[in-house]
Every structure is written in structure tokens, then in C-alpha cells.
Amino acid sequence: MSRLYLIVFFFFSCSYSFSQAKLKQIVAFADEQYKKGDYYYALDYYKQALAIDSTNLELLWKYAETHRAYKDYVQAEKYYGIVYARDTDSKYPASILFYGLMQKQNGNYSRAFETFKLAKRKFEEDKEQYSYKKANQEVEACAWVIKNYSDTISPLKHLPLTVNSYDAEFGHTVRDNKLIFSSLRSDSIKEKNQEVYTKTYKTRLYSSDISNNEYTQNKQIKDLFIQKMSTGNGTFSLDGKRFYFSLCQDESYNYKCKIMVANYDNGKWSKIDSLKGDININSSNNTMPFVAKLNNEEVLFFTSDREGTKGGLDIWYAKIEKDNQFGEITNAGLVNSIDNELTPWYDTLQKRLYFSSSWHYGYGGHDVFYSNYNGKKFATPVNAGLPINSQANDQYFFKHNDTAYISSNRIGSYYAKNPTCCSDIFASYPPKKIEVKKEIVETKIEPEIENVPEKIIETENQKRIKERLPVTIYFRNDEPDASSYSTTTKQNYINTYKLYTERYIVYKTEVVKGLTPEVAAQKQADLDLFFKNNVDKGAADLLYLTNLIKEELKNGSVVTLTIKGFASPVAKTDYNVNLTKRRISSLTNYFSEYNDGELKDYIKGNASTGGKLLFAIAPFGEYTADQKTSDNVRDQSNSVYSKEAGIERKIQIENVSFDKGEKPFPIESLNPVFTAGEVKKGDKITGTFKIDNISTENIELELENSDTAVQANFNSTNVAPKSSAIVTFVVETQSMSGLSKNSFKVKVKGFQDSIEFFITSEVK
């Protein structure tokens, strides 16, 4: 054997030994963080370990398990799938079951259905084991979901940051116009975008005053603060004089709880004591109390894993007697399963027990169910339906007057790193009638500029900006802020883009449902090109354009962006108009937050350079969408996940105009879009637009109209300074059908710019 070979062999042997020693050290540290419940920290170290040994099946299993614990369902699905595919010796038999559960929580119901069928066959040799029973239940549950799923547009309001945070919140009750809730947060973390799990993280009780559906900044209930312990799950006695809550020890983020009671008087809590009798058995976990009237008696519902429980946590109840004493403790029967049943809430008027479960037929991890009470026992549970439930974990359902509250980690919750990491509180208000025929744009906008006046000589920077137009950016279905009629959002476009691309694998999977292999391959190829050439390119173009605009603003220019918004036709037309406004709002948020607020002064108009950034907006909703695109909510492979649907969910920076000391365009309009809604074929659409002369000189208006269906007239073409003109229009619908858009332009004599006015309708 040559000396050179020995040297090389020795070198690689030492390197391998060093790598293995380092790997063991990293994995041991990651395991320690996992046991502590610090899943984000554990993921970081497992990732480092995988960089050393990416084929280690045990390490891949731990990585999948940690992603599931961290509630990152997308990544958990990916890595459970890898483990299942590579585990030829069945070292991790549960991988297929968790793979299916993660597919379900990502909304991949058809794929989950097939995975659970495989799992059922895998475990059928022992039909008494949990794995077989769970797989069998989930096969039936997925079949139920596929049959009953619909894209219901019933808005749930995401409560504001005065209640919710970037950590986790859980709603409990409303009393004296105060929302009582608990939150898992660290007193030491002050920055809103930090998501850190440490020993200082505890669940505490908070309150937020409610006035006219507005929630004030929350305050911790200091009277119920207990050092080194977590508190939550609050409920009042029927007379409002006692307050029951959970007091929990944190055992590596696995809570061990007992139920406490405090006196309540005039907004103050006092005399905290443990419950008497057999409620708090030392050997069991007893938590989530709720007090209600059952058979004309005051009863305490709670969850417990005590002896007699079917599995996990069951719901139990007992009559409340005098002096903190309780009667016989009873299991709620059919409500309970071999999985967990949580967060009981009883509706006395409907005689209906609401609760959450991970067992009964549901859309996600934990769904809300209800069970009717006949005076003696509770009936078979019924799913509370969409949108109360989602593909995530939905818990802590309760009502106050006409408002229902739910705590959920569904997409749309506030988060710092993982979109489904943490629960927020949502509310469902009674539906309001929506006026269809109205002018919908509420934000004062600047005029749309079509051409740069000849007297303005374009700079090289301005030419580069013009060359990049239009910039088109794309959105995930019903985002931002799904199931909302709000016209604004707090989300930033770049965050929504990242979320969209993270969900790409879901779109690629769902778009091929029910298709032949040949058609499926083409659909996936089209989707690949769409994400590359449209979604990713749009985000890159926006970032490039922003840098060019920043330079223009630094040079003192007034820059106006003309933004038009569009939506796919899967939801209701009026809903889509508001959705389009939210998408435009996310783009303006992006500019406001760009590079830590670098452009804020330009947007506010107080930059020292004199530069100013303005937005001219036109939200069209689905009125300009390709009417061949599917709007069938049951055909989501086409109406939601296809390239054809995706290409309609966009907003577009159509034009950028510049003004630097030259004579500005003298008119503007508050509402350049008129939404007529549904009209009968042959009816006339009539309305008006207001045009303001914002200059200090008299002007003369001119009409430019190539749309033969529209007739428009001014009440006066000559408009004095700081005065207004009214333009009246009539649209003939005889030759129109379906979603329609008509328009005309108003110019000013002596200027090349114009404002374009739009009339949108659905002719039936």
C-alpha cells in the first residue's frame, strides 16, 4: 500500500470522525431544545445537522416531528413524505399517518384521502391499535370533507393588534364590555416581529374593552398573575361573582393544570382558591372550565384525562353546589372520542354544547363541533361548518349576543416566521346588507396620466422606469385577509408573495386532481411557467422599479403610480371589488414599509427634497376577468389552483408619471370607478362623476370617448379655480352580456394628460 494512499485514507478518516462528532453534538443540542418546547431553535440545529448528513432517516424524522410541533404544516408534510418514502424497514410506521394529517391540514384533501387509505391497509393487522382506528376515521372524514367543502364567503373579522399579537391568543368570554382572553407571550420580548420561545413564555390572562365593535389596547389582569405559572381559560359564574380559570405548570410546554376560582367584584379579582372535591384530582390534568345552566342548575364543564376518559382529554361536567362544592362528575358521553376534546362552551338557549375535537369529521386539525342536549344526554356531534372551521386548528368557540368568537392558527393570523405558528382571535358578526349600486372608491386619488407632456424631457432614470412597465404582481386566492369585506389590510405585498410561493407545492398538487396523466403534466408545466414568468418575475420587477422610483424622489420629482387591481371570478362580484382594494392596499403598505420606511416622508409629502409619491387607483375586481375562467367553488383545481385562475389575481402598476416643477395637471376625481352591479339586459345604467379643478386658473374640459355604448355630457365645460364639474353618463346595455367594463376619458385643453372613468356591471 502506498504512503500517499495511507495519508489520504487517514485524512478522510479523521474528517469523517470529526464530522460525526460534530453531528452528534448538534443533534443532542437540538433534542434538548425540542424537549424544552423551543421548536424554532430546535429546527435551526436539526437543519445544521441535515447539512452534514441529509440521508439520516432518524434525523429526518425528528425534523418532521419538530415542524409538526411548530405547526409548520407545509414543511412537516414534506419531511414526513420523505421519511415514509425512504423507510423501507418500517422503523417509523407512524410517518404515513402524520403525512396524511399534514396533507389534510394543508387543504390537500384528495391526496390525504388516498394516503389515509394506504395507512388503513398498513395497520389493518391490528384493528384495535390507535393507528388503524385513526386512519379509518380519517378516510371517512376526508370523504365527508370532499363532499361538503365549499368556499363560503362569510367574513370572520380578524381582531386587531390591540387584542392579537405575533404570539398566540385564545378567547374565553365577554363580561362588562370586556373581552377576556389569554395570550402566550414573553414579558421580555418587546418587538412585535420577534417570535422567541424561552422559559419566560407563559400564558397570562388579559382583557380588552369593547366599544362599538372596537377593541382597546389589552391589559394583563394583574390580580390573576401567579409567578412562574400559566393562567388561562376564564369563565364567570352565572351571577358573575366568581371567576373560574386554569392554573398550569409548564412541563416542557406540556401543561399540567388545575382549575381555580376567584371572587369578582366591580372589575377586581380576589381570594383565589383551588376547587374543592374531586374536580382537581392530583393524578390528572383538569382544565378549560366553562359555567352554564343545564337542567336549571349551575354546572361546571371542563376537560380532563382522569380515569374513565375515552382517550386524551374528555369533556366532563358537574353541578356547582354551595361553598365551592361539586356534585357527581359526569362524562359528556358521545361528545368524547379516543382523541382530544377541548374548550367546551354551552349555549343555554339552543341547548347545544360546542367544543373542539381532532377526531370527528373535520376540515383540519381541531374543528369546532356542537352536540344537542335533550335533557338527559348529548347527541352525536355535528361539525359547526365553514368558515368557523378551517384546515388549521380552530378552538375556543363562544358567543356573546350576536357575535361568535373563534381562536385559530389559520392562514391570516399574525406571525413573524411561520404563518400557522400561532392562534389569533377572530369574530363572526351578523351579516350586513351590501349596497350593490354605489361608487366604491373611497380614497382620494390622483389623476391617471397616460402620456408625458412633450415639454418634459425624460431623464435616463425615467426612461428605465417606463421600460419596466407595466409591473404586474400576483396573489394567492382570497388573499390578503381571506373572508373579509374590508377594503384595507395591514399586510405587506412582499409577505403575501412569500406566502404564495411557499404554497406553490399545494397548487401544483391540487391543479391535477381528476385529470389524466397527459393533461395533468401539461397543467403542472403551465403552472411552473406561471410561477416563474409571472409570480416571481412580478416581485422582482417591483423591487427593481422601487429602486428607480426612490432615485426619482430623491431628485425632487412628484411621482404618481397608476395602479389597477383585478381578481379571479371564484367569489361574489362585490366581494371581489373589496378584495382588489385590499390587494392594492398591500402594495401601498409595501411602499410605506420599504427599507424600514425609507419612502414614508415622500408618501406623506414632507420630504426635504420636495419629492412626493402618489397613488392613483382603480379596483376592478372580477369585472375584467376572463369569463372563461372557472368560478365553480367545487372545481377548485380550475377556479383556484390553475394558471388561468392565478393570472386573474393581480394588481398592476400600469403607468408612472413625473412632475418636477412643471405646470401640474389641473384636475382630479375622487371616484373614477362606478360599480353598477347586476343589471337586466336592455336597461340603462346612469350615474355621475365629479371632477375638481385643483389649479388656480380657469380650465376647459374636453371629452374623449370611443365606447359607443356610453354617452357622457358635462354640466359645464368651463370650470373656475377650486370649483367642480359634473359629468353625467348613460350606458346602453342592449348589446352587452356578463361582466362588463365601459369607459371614457376627460382631458383638459392645453394638456396631454387625461383621467379615465370606468363603469363596471354584470348584465344578465
C-alpha positions in Angstrom: 0.0 0.0 0.0 1.5 3.4 -1.0 2.3 6.0 1.6 0.1 8.5 -0.4 -2.9 6.2 -0.1 -2.4 5.9 3.6 -2.2 9.7 4.0 -5.4 10.2 2.1 -7.2 7.4 3.9 -6.0 8.9 7.3 -7.2 12.4 6.3 -10.6 11.3 5.3 -11.0 9.0 8.3 -10.2 11.9 10.6 -12.5 14.3 8.7 -15.4 11.7 8.9 -14.8 11.2 12.6 -14.8 14.9 13.2 -18.0 15.4 11.2 -19.7 12.6 13.1 -18.7 14.0 16.5 -19.9 17.5 15.4 -23.2 15.9 14.1 -23.8 14.1 17.5 -23.2 17.4 19.3 -25.6 19.4 17.1 -28.3 16.7 17.3 -28.0 16.4 21.1 -28.4 20.2 21.4 -31.4 20.1 19.0 -33.0 17.3 21.0 -32.6 19.3 24.2 -34.4 22.3 22.6 -37.2 20.1 21.4 -37.8 18.7 24.9 -37.9 22.2 26.2 -40.5 23.1 23.6 -38.2 25.6 21.8 -39.2 24.2 18.4 -37.9 27.2 16.4 -34.4 26.8 17.9 -34.5 23.0 17.5 -35.3 23.4 13.8 -32.3 25.6 13.3 -30.0 22.9 14.7 -31.7 20.0 13.0 -31.2 21.9 9.8 -27.5 22.3 10.5 -27.3 18.5 11.2 -29.0 17.7 7.9 -26.5 19.8 6.1 -23.9 17.3 7.4 -25.9 14.1 6.9 -29.0 14.7 4.7 -29.8 10.9 4.4 -30.0 10.2 8.1 -33.6 8.8 8.5 -33.7 9.4 12.3 -32.7 13.0 11.8 -35.3 13.5 9.0 -38.0 12.0 11.4 -37.0 14.4 14.1 -37.1 17.3 11.6 -40.6 16.4 10.5 -41.8 15.9 14.1 -40.4 19.4 15.1 -42.1 21.1 12.1 -45.4 19.5 13.2 -44.9 20.7 16.8 -44.1 24.1 15.4 -47.3 23.9 13.3 -45.5 24.4 10.0 -47.7 22.0 8.2 -46.2 22.6 4.7 -42.7 21.6 5.8 -44.0 18.8 8.1 -45.8 17.3 5.1 -42.7 17.4 3.0 -40.4 15.7 5.5 -43.0 13.1 6.7 -43.3 12.2 3.0 -39.5 11.8 2.7 -39.4 9.6 5.8 -42.3 7.5 4.5 -40.7 7.1 1.1 -37.3 6.1 2.5 -38.4 4.0 5.4 -38.1 0.6 3.8 -37.7 -1.2 7.1 -40.8 0.5 8.7 -38.7 2.0 11.5 -41.2 4.9 11.6 -44.6 3.4 10.8 -46.4 6.5 12.0 -44.9 8.6 9.2 -47.6 7.7 6.7 -50.3 8.6 9.3 -48.7 12.0 10.0 -48.1 12.5 6.3 -51.8 12.3 5.7 -52.7 14.5 8.7 -50.3 17.2 7.4 -51.8 16.9 3.8 -55.2 17.4 5.4 -54.1 20.5 7.4 -52.6 21.9 4.2 -56.0 21.5 2.5 -54.9 18.6 0.2 -58.0 16.6 1.0 -57.9 14.3 -2.0 -54.3 13.4 -1.5 -54.9 12.9 2.2 -57.8 10.6 1.4 -55.5 8.4 -0.6 -52.8 8.5 2.0 -55.1 7.5 4.8 -56.4 4.6 2.7 -52.8 3.4 2.4 -52.3 3.9 6.2 -55.5 1.9 6.9 -54.2 -1.0 4.9 -50.8 -0.8 6.6 -52.3 -1.0 10.1 -55.2 -3.4 9.5 -53.5 -6.4 11.0 -54.3 -4.9 14.4 -57.6 -3.1 14.2 -57.6 -2.3 17.9 -54.5 -0.2 17.8 -54.9 3.6 17.6 -53.1 4.0 14.3 -55.7 1.8 12.5 -58.6 3.5 14.2 -57.3 7.0 13.4 -56.5 6.1 9.7 -60.0 4.6 9.3 -61.6 7.6 10.9 -59.7 10.0 8.6 -60.6 8.1 5.5 -64.3 8.7 6.4 -63.6 12.3 7.5 -61.8 13.2 4.2 -64.6 11.7 2.2 -67.0 13.9 4.2 -64.9 17.0 3.6 -64.6 16.4 -0.1 -68.4 16.1 -0.3 -69.1 19.1 2.0 -66.3 21.6 1.2 -67.3 24.9 -0.2 -65.6 28.3 -0.5 -68.1 30.0 1.7 -67.7 33.8 1.8 -68.9 34.6 5.3 -66.5 37.1 6.8 -64.6 36.4 10.0 -63.1 39.6 11.4 -59.5 39.2 12.5 -59.4 41.1 15.7 -56.8 43.9 15.7 -53.3 44.1 17.3 -54.9 45.7 20.3 -56.0 42.2 21.1 -53.9 39.8 18.9 -50.2 39.8 18.7 -47.4 38.0 16.8 -47.6 35.3 19.5 -50.7 33.3 20.4 -54.1 34.4 21.7 -57.2 32.4 22.9 -60.6 34.0 23.5 -62.7 33.0 26.5 -65.6 35.2 27.4 -67.1 38.8 27.3 -68.2 40.4 30.6 -68.9 44.1 31.4 -67.9 45.0 27.8 -64.5 43.4 28.2 -63.1 40.6 26.1 -61.3 38.2 28.5 -58.6 36.2 26.7 -55.3 34.5 27.4 -52.1 35.0 25.5 -48.8 33.0 25.3 -46.2 35.7 25.2 -42.9 36.7 26.9 -42.7 39.8 29.1 -39.1 40.2 27.9 -39.9 40.4 24.2 -41.0 43.9 23.1 -40.6 44.0 19.4 -43.7 42.9 17.6 -42.0 40.8 15.0 -40.0 38.6 17.3 -41.1 35.0 17.8 -39.0 33.5 20.6 -39.7 30.5 22.8 -38.0 30.7 26.1 -38.7 29.8 29.8 -40.1 33.3 30.2 -43.0 32.5 27.8 -46.1 31.9 29.9 -49.8 32.1 29.2 -51.5 35.0 31.0 -55.0 36.4 31.2 -55.7 39.8 29.5 -58.7 42.0 28.9 -59.7 44.5 26.2 -62.5 47.0 26.5 -65.1 46.8 23.7 -66.9 49.9 22.4 -68.9 49.9 19.0 -67.0 46.7 17.9 -63.7 48.4 18.6 -61.2 46.8 20.9 -58.9 48.9 23.1 -55.3 48.1 23.9 -55.3 45.0 26.0 -54.1 44.9 29.6 -52.9 42.0 31.6 -55.1 41.0 34.5 -52.6 41.6 37.3 -54.9 40.3 40.0 -54.7 36.8 38.5 -50.9 36.8 37.9 -49.2 33.9 39.6 -45.4 33.8 39.5 -43.8 31.0 37.4 -47.3 29.6 36.5 -49.5 29.9 33.4 -53.1 31.1 33.7 -56.0 31.0 31.1 -59.4 29.6 30.2 -61.6 32.1 32.1 -65.3 31.8 32.8 -67.7 33.6 35.1 -70.4 32.0 37.4 -74.0 32.7 36.4 -74.3 35.5 38.9 -70.9 37.0 37.8 -69.5 36.9 41.3 -67.0 34.1 40.7 -64.4 33.6 38.1 -63.0 30.1 37.2 -59.7 29.7 35.4 -56.9 27.3 34.7 -53.6 27.4 36.6 -50.9 25.4 34.9 -47.4 24.2 35.4 -45.4 24.1 32.2 -43.7 20.8 31.8 -41.7 21.3 28.6 -44.7 23.0 27.0 -47.0 20.2 28.1 -49.3 21.8 30.6 -50.4 20.2 33.8 -53.4 22.2 35.1 -55.9 22.5 37.8 -59.0 24.7 38.0 -59.1 27.7 40.3 -61.8 30.1 41.4 -61.5 33.8 42.4 -64.1 36.3 43.6 -65.1 39.0 41.1 -66.5 42.4 42.1 -66.5 45.7 40.2 -63.7 44.7 37.8 -61.5 43.3 40.5 -60.5 39.7 41.3 -59.6 38.4 44.8 -59.5 35.4 47.1 -58.0 32.9 44.7 -58.6 29.3 45.7 -58.5 25.8 44.3 -61.8 23.9 43.6 -63.0 21.6 46.3 -64.0 17.9 45.9 -62.8 15.7 43.1 -62.5 18.3 40.3 -58.8 18.6 40.7 -57.5 15.1 41.1 -53.7 15.2 41.6 -53.0 12.4 39.1 -54.9 14.1 36.2 -54.9 17.2 34.1 -58.0 19.3 34.7 -58.5 22.5 32.7 -60.7 24.6 30.3 -63.6 25.4 32.7 -66.9 26.8 31.5 -70.0 27.6 33.6 -73.5 27.3 32.2 -77.1 26.5 33.2 -78.0 22.8 32.5 -81.4 21.5 33.5 -81.9 24.7 35.5 -78.8 24.0 37.5 -75.4 25.8 37.5 -72.9 23.4 36.0 -69.2 23.4 35.5 -68.0 21.9 32.2 -64.3 21.1 32.0 -61.8 18.9 30.3 -59.8 16.1 32.0 -57.7 13.0 31.3 -58.9 11.4 34.6 -59.8 7.7 34.9 -62.8 6.9 32.7 -61.7 9.2 29.9 -62.0 7.6 26.4 -58.7 9.0 25.2 -56.6 12.1 25.5 -58.8 14.8 27.2 -62.5 14.3 27.5 -65.2 16.8 28.4 -66.8 16.3 31.9 -69.3 18.3 33.9 -70.6 18.6 37.5 -73.2 20.5 39.3 -71.9 23.5 41.3 -73.1 23.4 44.9 -72.6 25.9 47.7 -69.3 26.7 49.4 -67.2 25.7 46.5 -68.5 22.1 46.5 -69.5 20.0 43.5 -71.9 17.2 42.8 -71.3 14.0 40.8 -68.8 14.4 37.9 -70.2 13.0 34.6 -68.6 12.2 31.3 -70.3 14.0 28.4 -70.7 10.7 26.5 -70.9 10.8 22.7 -69.2 14.1 22.6 -65.9 12.4 23.5 -63.6 10.2 21.5 -60.2 8.5 21.7 -58.6 11.8 20.6 -58.8 15.2 22.5 -62.0 17.1 23.1 -61.3 20.6 24.2 -62.8 24.1 25.0 -66.4 23.3 26.0 -69.0 26.1 25.7 -72.7 25.5 26.3 -75.4 27.6 24.6 -78.3 27.6 27.1 -80.8 29.0 24.6 -80.1 26.4 21.9 -79.3 23.6 24.4 -76.2 22.9 22.5 -72.7 22.1 23.7 -69.9 23.5 21.5 -66.4 22.1 21.7 -63.3 21.3 19.6 -62.0 17.9 18.6 -59.3 16.3 16.5 -61.4 13.1 15.9 -64.9 13.8 14.5 -65.4 14.6 10.8 -63.5 17.9 10.4 -61.8 20.1 7.9 -58.5 20.5 9.7 -56.6 19.6 12.9 -59.1 20.6 15.6 -62.5 21.6 14.3 -65.4 23.1 16.3 -68.4 20.8 16.7 -71.7 21.0 18.6 -73.9 18.4 20.3 -77.5 19.0 21.1 -78.7 18.1 24.6 -82.1 16.5 25.2 -82.3 16.9 29.0 -80.5 13.6 29.7 -77.6 13.2 27.3 -75.7 14.8 24.4 -76.3 13.7 20.8 -73.8 12.7 18.1 -71.6 15.7 17.3 -72.1 17.8 14.2 -69.4 19.9 12.5 -70.0 23.7 13.0 -69.1 24.2 9.4 -67.2 26.8 7.4 -65.9 29.5 8.0 -66.0 28.8 11.7 -63.7 25.9 10.9 -60.7 25.8 8.6 -57.9 23.4 7.7 -55.9 24.7 10.8 -56.7 24.3 14.5 -60.0 26.0 15.5 -60.8 26.2 19.2 -62.4 28.3 22.0 -65.7 28.9 20.2 -68.1 31.1 22.2 -70.8 33.6 21.5 -71.7 36.9 23.1 -75.0 38.4 21.9 -74.9 38.1 18.1 -71.1 37.8 17.8 -69.3 34.4 17.7 -65.6 34.2 18.5 -63.1 31.6 17.5 -59.4 31.2 18.2 -57.5 29.8 15.2 -54.0 29.5 13.7 -55.4 29.6 10.2 -53.7 31.5 7.4 -54.2 35.2 8.0 -53.1 35.1 11.7 -50.3 37.4 12.7 -46.9 35.8 12.6 -43.2 36.5 12.5 -41.8 33.5 10.8 -44.3 30.7 10.3 -47.8 31.6 9.0 -49.6 28.9 11.1 -47.4 29.1 14.2 -49.8 30.9 16.5 -53.5 31.3 17.1 -55.3 34.6 16.9 -58.9 35.5 17.9 -61.4 36.0 15.1 -65.0 37.2 15.3 -68.1 36.5 13.2 -70.6 39.4 13.2 -74.2 39.2 11.9 -74.2 39.7 8.1 -74.9 43.2 6.8 -76.8 44.0 3.6 -74.4 45.3 1.0 -75.4 48.0 -1.4 -74.6 46.8 -4.9 -75.1 50.0 -6.9 -72.7 52.6 -5.5 -69.5 54.4 -6.2 -66.9 52.3 -4.3 -63.6 54.1 -4.3 -63.3 55.9 -1.0 -59.7 57.0 -1.1 -59.0 60.4 -2.7 -56.8 59.7 -5.7 -54.6 61.5 -8.2 -55.4 61.6 -11.9 -54.3 58.8 -14.2 -51.5 60.1 -16.5 -51.4 58.4 -19.9 -48.7 60.3 -21.7 -45.8 62.5 -20.6 -46.3 66.1 -21.9 -43.9 66.9 -24.7 -42.3 69.8 -22.9 -41.0 67.4 -20.2 -37.7 65.8 -21.3 -37.4 62.3 -19.9 -34.2 61.6 -17.9 -32.4 58.2 -18.3 -33.8 57.1 -15.0 -37.4 57.9 -16.1 -36.8 56.0 -19.3 -35.7 53.0 -17.4 -38.9 53.2 -15.3 -41.1 53.4 -18.4 -39.3 50.4 -19.9 -40.2 48.2 -16.9 -44.0 49.0 -17.2 -46.4 47.5 -16.7 -45.3 45.8 -13.4 -47.8 43.1 -12.6 -47.8 41.2 -9.3 -49.9 38.2 -8.3 -51.8 36.9 -5.2 -52.9 33.7 -3.7 -56.6 33.0 -3.8 -58.7 35.3 -1.5 -55.6 37.0 0.0 -54.7 39.2 1.8 -57.1 38.7 4.7 -59.3 35.9 3.5 -63.1 36.0 4.0 -63.1 39.7 4.7 -65.2 42.6 3.2 -62.6 45.1 4.4 -61.1 47.4 1.8 -57.8 47.8 3.5 -55.2 45.5 5.0 -52.2 45.7 7.3 -50.3 43.1 5.3 -47.4 43.9 3.1 -47.3 42.6 -0.5 -43.9 41.1 -0.2 -45.1 39.0 2.7 -48.1 37.8 0.7 -45.8 36.9 -2.2 -43.6 34.8 0.1 -46.6 33.0 1.4 -47.9 32.4 -2.1 -44.6 30.8 -3.2 -44.4 28.7 -0.1 -47.8 27.3 -1.0 -46.7 26.5 -4.6 -46.4 22.8 -3.9 -50.1 22.8 -2.8 -51.1 24.5 -6.1 -49.1 22.0 -8.1 -50.7 19.1 -6.3 -54.3 20.4 -6.4 -54.3 21.5 -10.1 -54.1 17.9 -11.3 -57.0 16.5 -9.3 -59.2 14.2 -11.5 -57.1 14.7 -14.7 -55.5 12.1 -17.0 -51.6 11.9 -16.7 -51.2 13.7 -20.0 -53.4 16.6 -19.1 -52.0 16.7 -15.6 -48.5 17.0 -16.9 -49.5 20.0 -19.1 -51.3 21.7 -16.3 -48.3 21.4 -14.0 -46.0 22.6 -16.7 -48.2 25.7 -17.3 -48.2 26.3 -13.5 -44.4 26.1 -13.3 -44.1 28.7 -16.1 -46.7 30.9 -14.4 -44.8 31.0 -11.1 -41.5 31.6 -12.8 -42.5 34.1 -15.5 -45.3 35.8 -13.7 -45.3 35.5 -9.9 -41.6 35.5 -9.3 -40.9 38.0 -12.1 -43.6 40.4 -10.8 -42.0 40.5 -7.4 -38.5 41.0 -8.9 -39.8 43.8 -11.2 -41.4 45.6 -8.3 -38.2 45.6 -6.3 -36.3 46.9 -9.3 -38.9 49.6 -10.1 -38.9 50.7 -6.4 -35.2 51.5 -6.5 -35.6 53.6 -9.7 -38.6 55.4 -8.1 -36.5 56.1 -5.0 -33.9 57.8 -7.1 -36.5 59.9 -8.8 -38.0 61.0 -5.5 -34.5 61.9 -4.2 -34.2 64.3 -7.2 -37.4 66.1 -6.1 -39.9 64.6 -8.5 -43.6 64.2 -7.8 -44.1 60.6 -8.9 -47.7 59.2 -9.5 -48.2 55.4 -9.8 -51.4 54.4 -11.6 -52.5 51.1 -10.0 -55.2 48.8 -11.3 -56.5 45.8 -9.5 -58.1 42.6 -10.6 -59.5 39.3 -9.2 -60.5 35.9 -10.4 -64.3 35.2 -10.5 -64.5 32.5 -7.9 -66.1 34.7 -5.2 -69.1 37.1 -5.3 -68.6 40.1 -7.6 -69.0 42.8 -4.9 -66.7 40.8 -2.6 -64.0 40.7 -5.3 -64.0 44.5 -5.7 -63.2 44.8 -2.0 -60.6 42.1 -2.3 -59.0 44.0 -5.1 -58.8 47.1 -2.8 -57.1 45.0 -0.1 -54.5 43.9 -2.7 -53.9 47.5 -3.7 -53.6 48.4 0.0 -51.0 45.7 0.5 -48.9 47.3 -2.3 -49.2 50.8 -0.8 -48.2 49.2 2.5 -45.1 47.7 0.8 -44.0 51.2 -0.4 -44.7 52.7 3.1 -42.6 49.9 4.8 -39.9 49.6 2.1 -36.4 49.5 3.6 -37.6 50.3 7.1 -39.8 53.2 6.0 -37.4 54.9 3.7 -40.2 56.2 1.4 -42.6 57.3 4.2 -41.8 61.0 4.1 -42.3 61.0 0.3 -45.7 59.4 0.7 -46.7 61.9 3.4 -45.4 64.8 1.3 -42.9 66.2 3.8 -39.6 65.1 2.3 -36.8 67.7 2.3 -36.1 67.1 -1.4 -39.7 68.1 -2.4 -40.2 64.7 -3.8 -43.7 63.1 -3.4 -45.1 59.6 -4.1 -48.8 59.5 -5.0 -51.1 56.6 -5.9 -53.9 56.6 -8.5 -56.0 53.5 -8.0 -58.8 51.7 -9.9 -60.1 48.4 -8.3 -62.0 46.4 -10.9 -62.5 43.1 -9.0 -63.5 40.4 -11.4 -65.2 42.8 -13.9 -62.3 42.5 -16.3 -61.5 38.8 -15.7 -61.6 36.2 -18.5 -65.2 35.0 -18.2 -64.0 31.5 -19.4 -62.1 31.1 -16.1 -64.0 28.7 -13.8 -65.9 30.3 -11.0 -67.1 27.0 -9.6 -66.1 26.7 -6.0 -66.4 22.9 -6.2 -64.0 22.8 -9.1 -61.1 24.3 -7.2 -58.4 22.7 -9.4 -59.6 25.2 -12.1 -61.2 28.0 -10.2 -58.4 28.4 -7.6 -55.2 26.4 -8.4 -54.9 26.7 -12.2 -52.7 29.1 -14.1 -55.9 30.5 -15.7 -57.3 31.5 -12.3 -53.9 32.7 -11.0 -53.3 35.0 -13.8 -56.5 37.0 -12.9 -55.5 37.5 -9.3 -53.2 40.5 -9.8 -52.7 44.2 -9.5 -50.7 46.2 -12.0 -48.7 49.4 -11.9 -49.8 50.4 -15.3 -48.2 53.8 -15.5 -45.8 56.2 -13.7 -45.9 59.9 -14.3 -43.4 62.6 -13.2 -43.8 66.2 -12.3 -40.8 68.3 -11.3 -41.6 72.0 -11.2 -43.6 72.0 -14.5 -47.2 73.1 -14.6 -49.2 70.2 -12.9 -52.3 68.6 -14.4 -55.2 70.7 -13.0 -58.0 68.1 -12.3 -58.6 65.2 -10.1 -61.6 62.9 -9.3 -62.5 61.3 -6.0 -64.3 58.3 -7.6 -63.2 57.2 -11.1 -65.0 53.8 -10.9 -68.7 53.4 -10.8 -70.0 49.9 -9.9 -73.5 49.3 -11.2 -73.6 45.7 -10.0 -76.2 43.4 -11.6 -78.5 44.9 -14.3 -81.0 43.5 -16.7 -80.1 43.3 -20.4 -81.6 46.4 -22.1 -81.7 48.5 -19.0 -79.8 51.8 -19.0 -77.1 52.5 -16.4 -77.0 56.1 -15.4 -74.7 58.0 -13.0 -72.4 60.9 -12.5 -68.7 61.6 -11.8 -67.4 64.7 -10.1 -64.3 66.5 -11.4 -62.4 69.0 -9.3 -60.3 71.9 -10.7 -57.4 71.9 -8.2 -55.5 74.7 -10.0 -55.6 78.4 -9.7 -56.7 79.1 -13.3 -59.8 78.6 -15.4 -59.8 75.4 -17.4 -61.8 73.9 -20.3 -62.8 70.3 -20.2 -62.8 68.0 -23.3 -64.4 64.6 -23.7 -62.7 61.7 -25.4 -64.9 58.7 -25.9 -64.5 55.7 -28.3 -67.0 53.5 -26.4 -70.2 53.5 -28.5 -72.3 52.1 -25.5 -71.5 55.2 -23.4 -72.9 58.7 -23.8 -71.4 61.4 -21.5 -72.1 65.1 -21.0 -70.7 67.9 -18.8 -72.9 70.3 -16.9 -70.3 72.8 -17.8 -67.0 72.5 -19.8 -65.6 75.7 -18.3 -64.5 75.3 -14.7 -63.3 78.1 -12.4 -60.4 77.6 -10.0 -61.2 75.4 -6.9 -64.6 74.6 -8.5 -66.1 71.4 -9.8 -67.9 70.0 -12.8 -70.3 67.1 -13.1 -70.1 64.6 -16.0 -73.3 62.6 -16.5 -73.2 59.2 -18.3 -75.7 56.8 -19.8 -74.7 53.2 -20.7 -76.8 51.2 -23.2 -76.7 47.5 -22.2 -78.7 46.0 -25.1 -75.5 44.7 -26.8 -73.8 43.7 -23.6 -73.7 40.5 -21.5 -71.9 39.2 -18.5 -69.3 41.1 -16.6 -68.7 44.3 -18.5 -66.5 47.4 -18.3 -67.2 50.7 -20.1 -65.1 53.8 -20.0 -64.5 57.3 -21.3 -61.7 59.9 -20.8 -61.8 63.5 -19.7 -59.0 65.8 -20.9 -58.1 69.5 -20.3 -57.5 71.8 -23.2 -53.8 72.5 -23.4 -52.7 69.3 -21.6 -52.0 65.9 -23.0 -52.9 64.0 -19.8 -56.3 62.6 -19.0 -58.5 60.9 -16.4 -60.2 57.7 -17.5 -63.6 56.9 -15.9 -64.9 53.4 -15.7 -68.4 51.9 -15.3 -68.5 48.2 -14.3 -71.6 46.0 -14.4 -72.9 42.4 -14.7 -75.5 42.3 -17.4 -78.0 39.4 -17.1 
